[in-house]
Amino acid sequence: MPSQIEEAIICPSVLASDLSNLTGECQEILKKGADWLHLDVMDGHFVPNITFGAPVVKSLRKNIPNAFFDCHLMVSNPGQWIEDFKKAGADQFTFHLETCEGSVEKAVELIDRIVATGMKAGITVKPSTPVEDSVFPVLRACPGKIHTVLIMTVEPGFGGQSFMESMMAKVEKVRLAFPQVIVQVDGGLNVETTRVAAKAGATAIVAGTAIFGAKDPAAVVAEMRSLVNSKGG
């Protein structure tokens, strides 16, 4: 069996930054120890909010050529945007399995298209979607092609929600069954909830306000990293 992914990946969600100074905010948070930049793309259809799309990612890439752009697409038709995000400079393209309406074949087709561009493929589900009926069949259908499984710990679409600890059962199940993938969590993450997520087996932590709103973001990033690397300490 492939070795388990254990190294911490801290992914500040740029939606919580000062968007009027997006490049500067992202450059600063990378200097403070962030590993990936998490970019939440919302279309106003799949989720009831609108954020930004490929043009913003492209502009950011011009100024930040080397960072890992972790793009989470909360959109109704993710396949429509694969090429645009590749051209914009995305490193990872994560889509919601709910958009495939239960079709493993459709999900695998999207994953193959993503991987063919050179981007890494990520899959995710809303809190109400069981991983056994969605994530597991897709992972089994395309072994080695999925880089990250994102477990949402809030309802996607808005920031500032409370962490759903009940989602840790999903983290544990994915980690146990598929140790070779990165298990990422997103929603309501701060230092204390990172401890909970790390104990469950998450290694990639998406956090917005807890990092960008902190008096000392570097200290928060370092503490989150320590918690993940110690499996919750």
C-alpha positions as CSV (number, residue, x, y, z in Angstrom):
1,M,0.0,0.0,0.0
2,P,1.3,3.5,-0.8
3,S,2.7,5.5,2.1
4,Q,0.4,7.8,4.0
5,I,0.5,11.5,3.2
6,E,1.6,13.2,6.5
7,E,3.4,16.5,5.8
8,A,1.4,19.6,6.7
9,I,0.1,21.9,3.9
10,I,-1.2,25.3,5.1
11,C,-3.5,26.9,2.6
12,P,-4.7,30.4,3.4
13,S,-8.0,31.2,1.7
14,V,-7.4,34.5,-0.2
15,L,-11.1,35.4,-0.1
16,A,-10.4,36.5,3.5
17,S,-7.6,38.8,2.4
18,D,-7.9,42.5,1.4
19,L,-8.9,41.9,-2.2
20,S,-8.0,45.5,-3.1
21,N,-4.4,44.5,-2.5
22,L,-4.6,40.8,-3.5
23,T,-1.1,40.5,-4.9
24,G,0.5,42.2,-1.9
25,E,-1.6,40.1,0.6
26,C,-0.7,36.9,-1.1
27,Q,3.0,37.7,-1.4
28,E,3.1,38.6,2.3
29,I,1.3,35.4,3.5
30,L,3.7,33.3,1.5
31,K,6.6,35.0,3.2
32,K,4.9,34.1,6.5
33,G,5.1,30.4,5.7
34,A,2.0,29.5,3.7
35,D,2.4,26.5,1.4
36,W,-0.5,26.9,-1.1
37,L,-2.9,29.8,-2.0
38,H,-6.5,28.6,-1.8
39,L,-8.7,30.4,-4.4
40,D,-12.4,30.0,-4.0
41,V,-14.3,30.3,-7.3
42,M,-18.1,30.7,-7.0
43,D,-20.5,31.2,-9.8
44,G,-23.7,32.2,-8.0
45,H,-25.5,29.1,-9.2
46,F,-23.9,26.1,-7.5
47,V,-23.5,28.3,-4.4
48,P,-25.4,31.5,-3.7
49,N,-22.4,33.8,-3.9
50,I,-20.1,35.1,-6.6
51,T,-16.3,35.7,-6.1
52,F,-13.9,35.7,-9.0
53,G,-12.8,33.6,-12.0
54,A,-9.9,32.8,-14.3
55,P,-9.0,36.4,-15.1
56,V,-8.2,37.2,-11.5
57,V,-6.1,34.0,-11.2
58,K,-4.3,34.9,-14.4
59,S,-3.5,38.4,-13.1
60,L,-2.3,37.0,-9.8
61,R,-0.1,34.5,-11.5
62,K,1.7,37.3,-13.4
63,N,2.8,38.8,-10.1
64,I,3.3,35.5,-8.2
65,P,4.9,33.1,-10.6
66,N,6.0,30.3,-8.3
67,A,3.2,29.8,-5.7
68,F,0.9,26.8,-5.8
69,F,-2.6,28.0,-6.8
70,D,-5.1,25.6,-5.2
71,C,-8.4,26.4,-7.1
72,H,-11.7,25.2,-5.5
73,L,-14.4,25.6,-8.1
74,M,-17.9,25.9,-6.6
75,V,-19.5,26.0,-10.0
76,S,-22.3,24.2,-11.7
77,N,-20.3,23.2,-14.8
78,P,-16.7,22.7,-13.8
79,G,-15.8,21.1,-17.2
80,Q,-16.5,24.4,-18.9
81,W,-13.6,26.0,-17.0
82,I,-10.8,23.5,-17.1
83,E,-8.9,25.0,-20.0
84,D,-9.4,28.6,-18.8
85,F,-7.9,27.8,-15.4
86,K,-5.0,25.9,-16.9
87,K,-4.2,28.9,-19.1
88,A,-4.6,31.2,-16.1
89,G,-2.0,29.4,-14.2
90,A,-3.9,27.2,-11.8
91,D,-1.9,24.3,-10.3
92,Q,-4.8,22.3,-8.8
93,F,-8.4,22.2,-10.0
94,T,-10.8,20.9,-7.4
95,F,-14.5,20.3,-8.4
96,H,-17.6,19.2,-6.6
97,L,-18.8,15.7,-7.2
98,E,-22.4,16.8,-6.8
99,T,-22.1,18.4,-10.2
100,C,-21.7,14.9,-11.7
101,E,-25.1,13.9,-10.4
102,G,-24.0,10.5,-9.1
103,S,-22.1,9.5,-12.4
104,V,-18.7,8.1,-11.7
105,E,-18.0,8.1,-15.4
106,K,-18.6,11.8,-15.7
107,A,-16.3,12.5,-12.7
108,V,-13.6,10.3,-14.2
109,E,-13.9,12.1,-17.5
110,L,-13.4,15.5,-15.7
111,I,-10.4,14.1,-13.8
112,D,-8.8,12.8,-17.0
113,R,-9.3,16.2,-18.6
114,I,-7.8,18.0,-15.7
115,V,-4.8,15.7,-15.5
116,A,-4.2,15.9,-19.2
117,T,-3.6,19.7,-18.9
118,G,-0.9,19.1,-16.3
119,M,-2.9,20.4,-13.4
120,K,-3.5,18.3,-10.3
121,A,-7.0,17.0,-9.8
122,G,-9.0,17.5,-6.6
123,I,-12.5,16.3,-5.7
124,T,-14.8,17.6,-3.0
125,V,-18.3,17.2,-1.6
126,K,-20.7,19.2,0.5
127,P,-21.3,18.3,4.1
128,S,-24.5,16.4,3.3
129,T,-22.9,14.1,0.7
130,P,-21.6,10.8,2.1
131,V,-18.1,10.0,1.0
132,E,-18.9,6.3,0.6
133,D,-21.3,7.0,-2.2
134,S,-19.3,9.7,-4.0
135,V,-15.6,10.0,-3.2
136,F,-14.9,6.3,-2.7
137,P,-16.2,5.1,-6.1
138,V,-14.3,7.9,-7.9
139,L,-11.1,7.2,-6.1
140,R,-11.4,3.5,-6.9
141,A,-12.1,4.3,-10.6
142,C,-9.0,6.3,-11.2
143,P,-6.2,5.2,-8.9
144,G,-3.3,7.6,-8.7
145,K,-5.0,10.4,-10.6
146,I,-6.5,12.3,-7.7
147,H,-4.1,14.5,-5.8
148,T,-6.4,15.9,-3.1
149,V,-9.7,15.1,-1.5
150,L,-11.3,18.2,0.1
151,I,-13.7,17.6,2.9
152,M,-16.0,20.7,3.4
153,T,-16.4,21.4,7.1
154,V,-19.0,24.2,6.4
155,E,-21.6,24.6,3.7
156,P,-19.8,26.0,0.7
157,G,-20.5,29.5,-0.5
158,F,-19.8,31.8,2.5
159,G,-17.0,32.4,5.0
160,G,-17.3,32.9,8.7
161,Q,-19.3,29.7,9.4
162,S,-18.7,27.4,12.4
163,F,-16.6,24.3,11.9
164,M,-18.6,21.1,11.6
165,E,-16.8,18.6,13.8
166,S,-19.2,15.8,12.6
167,M,-17.3,16.0,9.3
168,M,-14.2,14.4,10.9
169,A,-15.8,11.0,10.4
170,K,-15.4,11.6,6.7
171,V,-11.8,12.6,7.1
172,E,-11.1,9.5,9.0
173,K,-12.7,7.3,6.5
174,V,-10.9,8.8,3.5
175,R,-7.6,8.7,5.3
176,L,-7.9,5.1,6.3
177,A,-9.1,3.8,2.9
178,F,-6.9,6.0,0.7
179,P,-3.7,6.9,2.6
180,Q,-2.0,8.1,-0.6
181,V,-4.2,11.1,-1.2
182,I,-4.0,14.5,0.5
183,V,-7.0,15.0,2.7
184,Q,-7.8,18.7,2.9
185,V,-10.4,20.4,5.2
186,D,-12.0,23.8,4.5
187,G,-14.4,25.8,6.7
188,G,-14.2,27.2,10.2
189,L,-10.5,26.3,10.6
190,N,-8.6,28.0,13.3
191,V,-5.9,26.7,15.7
192,E,-8.3,24.8,17.9
193,T,-10.2,23.2,15.1
194,T,-7.0,22.4,13.2
195,R,-6.1,20.3,16.2
196,V,-9.4,18.4,15.8
197,A,-8.9,18.0,12.0
198,A,-5.3,16.9,12.4
199,K,-6.3,14.2,14.9
200,A,-8.8,12.9,12.3
201,G,-6.0,12.7,9.7
202,A,-6.3,15.9,7.7
203,T,-2.9,17.2,6.4
204,A,-4.0,20.2,4.3
205,I,-5.7,23.1,6.2
206,V,-7.6,25.8,4.5
207,A,-8.1,28.8,6.7
208,G,-9.2,32.3,5.9
209,T,-9.9,34.8,8.7
210,A,-7.9,32.8,11.2
211,I,-4.8,33.6,9.2
212,F,-5.4,36.8,7.4
213,G,-7.2,38.4,10.4
214,A,-4.6,37.4,12.9
215,K,-2.3,39.9,14.6
216,D,0.6,37.5,13.9
217,P,-0.3,35.4,10.8
218,A,3.2,33.7,10.7
219,A,2.6,32.4,14.3
220,V,-0.8,31.0,13.3
221,V,0.6,29.3,10.2
222,A,3.5,27.8,12.3
223,E,1.1,26.6,15.0
224,M,-1.2,25.0,12.5
225,R,1.7,23.3,10.8
226,S,3.0,22.0,14.2
227,L,-0.5,20.6,15.0
228,V,-0.8,18.8,11.7
229,N,2.7,17.4,11.9
230,S,2.1,16.1,15.4
231,K,-1.4,14.8,14.4
232,G,-3.1,17.1,16.8
233,G,-0.4,17.2,19.4
